[in-house]
Amino acid sequence: MSKQKTGIVSERLRREATTRQLFEQAKDYAVEYMQNVSTQLVFPEEAVVDGLEIFREPLPLEAADSYQIIEQLHHYGSSATVAQTGGRYFGFVNGGIIPASLAVKWLVDTWDQNAALYVMSPISSVLEEVCEGWLRELFGFPTGTAVGFVGGSSAATLCGLTAGRNRLLEQSGYDVNKQGLFGAPEIKIILGEGAHSSVYKALSILGLGSERVIRVPMDDQGRIITAQVPELDDKTLLILQAGNVNTGSFDDFQNLCERASRAGSWVHVDGAFGLWAAASDEFRHLTQGIEQADSWSLDAHKTLNAPYDNGIIICADREALTKALHMTGSYIVYSDNRDGMLYTPDMSRRARAVELWAALKSLGRRGVAELVEDLHEKAAYFAAKLEQNNFLIHNQVVFNQIITSDPNPEMTRKILNGIQASGECWCGGALWNNTPVIRVSVCSYRTTYQDIDLSVNTFIRAREEALKADRN
Ligand SMILES: *Cc1c(COP(=O)(O)O)cnc(C)c1O
């Protein structure tokens, strides 16, 4: 009796798994969303967010109808999203979504591959290998350089710093994999004051301490001041940056990587969105010398406009990376082919490299370069328009990032609130030299010059409204 009862759920799921209708419905909703995303509010209205309360129900005892599930999600969820795949989202550094990459993702989701091992998914293994080669070529990195596919730059940085830490300690005759950090020789960690918070997070997870570091002052663009980088040696982990999260600036790789290479230090580059500059003839000068580093972390979900979550760890020292992330078990069968889990902290993992492959194939070498150049051109246009309208521009717009403000800091805060409440565009805020600024990241191919004109008008209107409120 009880056996029969438990089979009912599986039977229903089996039926649903082979009927078109549910998936057609999801597809229709998705297409409808895509078609409306550039006219929907960039940030949802309060009433719509309040509508999400409907989801806060007790765990249901009984099964819900699958059509109702997707219907409920679309009805209450789609309008409560942040429209970052439209053209007027400039918050953080988020990027849009390349159509071929998204379409491929739908198909890959249906495959539900586990990218851990070749035997679990030959297709994933092969496309990871293809992407590894393509990225090496795109960035001009040494042959043999290894690439792993993780959730984001934070995870990628963790992998790069682990490989570096382990390699440096190994050179001192110490096996940190086996012995842990107890009694390990000290290593020196050097980074710029403008380092991203994910670097500190990785250092603290790795037992290297987020405070026990040498913080080199940055210049007015957020670049590490090269002349103030202390002596490097073969127990030094030097962390550099391609693309400061506020200004988009790049460190002096040529000089610092050469020094590090002579000294036997390990250089990790956080290139989350900026490393893509290396793919353009016009912008490659920003990353000059970067190929001499040891490891690089970046995202395909930012500048490249691949879907989330697409982080990439690149490491010139394949052995250091795989040794750092290695695991064994009697049931784990490594093959002569590429086994993706050798390059990542996780074992089970979705086949995200397929989306990266589609993005790169959809653009081609030329298209990646053009995308980078286009984002820059639009950022420069945006900054020029803001400046014409009496907003201060605090950075040289070398890439896709702008930091701007009103001359009056209190006014800047009010303007930012006004922009965020407008639903017309969305920008984030930050402190730059202890002054509130508005951060603008142009990082989606969806953004048009018209979107920028509209957004500049939103800035101007937010300022007028703040001034009016002040007078009253
Ligand atoms: C976004 C970003 C990160 C973190 O990347 P995630 O993909 O969000 O983990 C790290 N560094 C820089 C410079 C970034 O812009």
The ligand as an SDF file (V2000), in Angstrom:
LIG
                    3D

 15 15  0  0  0  0  0  0  0  0999 V2000
   32.5530   42.2190   -9.3400 C   0  0  0  0  0  0  0  0  0  0  0  0
   33.9400   42.2780   -8.9000 C   0  0  0  0  0  0  0  0  0  0  0  0
   34.4750   41.2890   -8.0680 C   0  0  0  0  0  0  0  0  0  0  0  0
   33.6290   40.1580   -7.5220 C   0  0  0  0  0  0  0  0  0  0  0  0
   33.1540   39.3760   -8.5580 O   0  0  0  0  0  0  0  0  0  0  0  0
   31.9060   38.3900   -8.3580 P   0  0  0  0  0  0  0  0  0  0  0  0
   31.7030   37.7930   -9.6990 O   0  0  0  0  0  0  0  0  0  0  0  0
   30.7600   39.2660   -7.9250 O   0  0  0  0  0  0  0  0  0  0  0  0
   32.2620   37.3980   -7.3240 O   0  0  0  0  0  0  0  0  0  0  0  0
   35.8080   41.3710   -7.7440 C   0  0  0  0  0  0  0  0  0  0  0  0
   36.5860   42.3740   -8.1870 N   0  0  0  0  0  0  0  0  0  0  0  0
   36.1090   43.3630   -8.9740 C   0  0  0  0  0  0  0  0  0  0  0  0
   37.0180   44.4390   -9.4400 C   0  0  0  0  0  0  0  0  0  0  0  0
   34.7630   43.3490   -9.3540 C   0  0  0  0  0  0  0  0  0  0  0  0
   34.2780   44.3080  -10.1440 O   0  0  0  0  0  0  0  0  0  0  0  0
  1  2  1  0
  2  3  1  0
  2 14  2  0
  3  4  1  0
  3 10  2  0
  4  5  1  0
  5  6  1  0
  6  7  2  0
  6  8  1  0
  6  9  1  0
 10 11  1  0
 11 12  2  0
 12 13  1  0
 12 14  1  0
 14 15  1  0
M  END
$$$$
